[in-house]
Amino acid sequence: METLYFSWEQSAAVLVNISPEEDKGYILPVLKEEGGWVEATPDQVKDFFIDGSRISKSEFENMFGVIGDNLPDLPVVT
């Protein structure tokens, strides 16, 4: 399962490859981290690439934190 990392509208965003046919995007809204990750709409995922910045995992962790450590875990995908 590959994960792509983004800075999008001043928020942390990720795109997780679930299977060869399915990807899911998640956003961690600014100042709402306690609410956890929110599933992105297909249009929001497209906007990750248009208005967001794809960044490396280390850049993501430096900017936002570590998923599962000081950021909430991503939702379990079944």
N, C-alpha and C positions, 0 to 999 in steps of 0.2 A: 504494500500500500504506500504510494508516493504522496507526499504533501508538498504543495506549493505555498509559499508565504508571500503576503502582500501588506503594504501600508496603504490603506484606502480610507479617504475622508477622515484622516487623523485617527483611524481605528485599526486594530489588528484584524486581519482577515486571512483565511486559509482556504485552499481548495484541496480536498482530500479525494484521491482516487480510490473508490470503493471496489470497483471491478472493471474489466475492460470496457464495459458498456455504461458505467455510472460514475459520476463525480458529484461531490456535494461541497458546497461552499458554506463557510461559517464566518460570522462577524462577531467581534467582541466590542460592542459599542463603548465609546469613551465614557468614563464615569459611571458605567453600569456593569462593571465587571462582576459584581456580586450576583447579578442576574444570569450570568453565564453566557455561553455562546448562543447566537441566534442563527438559525438556518437562513442562508441568503436565497433570494429569489433568483431565477435564471437571469433576469436583467441585471441584478446586482453583480452576479458572477461575471457577466460580460464587462461590466464597468470596472471590475478589478483590473482588467487588462487595458482599458481605455484611460481611465482617470487615476488609477492606482499605480503603485510601483511594485513590481515583483522584486523581492529581496531574498537574500540567502537566509538560511535558518539562523546562522550566527547574527546577521544584521537584525533579524526579527527579534531574537532573544535580547540583543542589546537595546533595542528600541522599546519593546513591550514587556519582556519577561519570558520565562520558561513555562510552556504549557505543562500543566500537571504539577508545577512547583508553586510559583507565585502568580500564575494564571490558572483559571479553571481548566480541568480536563475537557477535551473535546467530547461531544456526545458519542456514545457507543452506537456504532452503525451495524445493523444486522441485516 
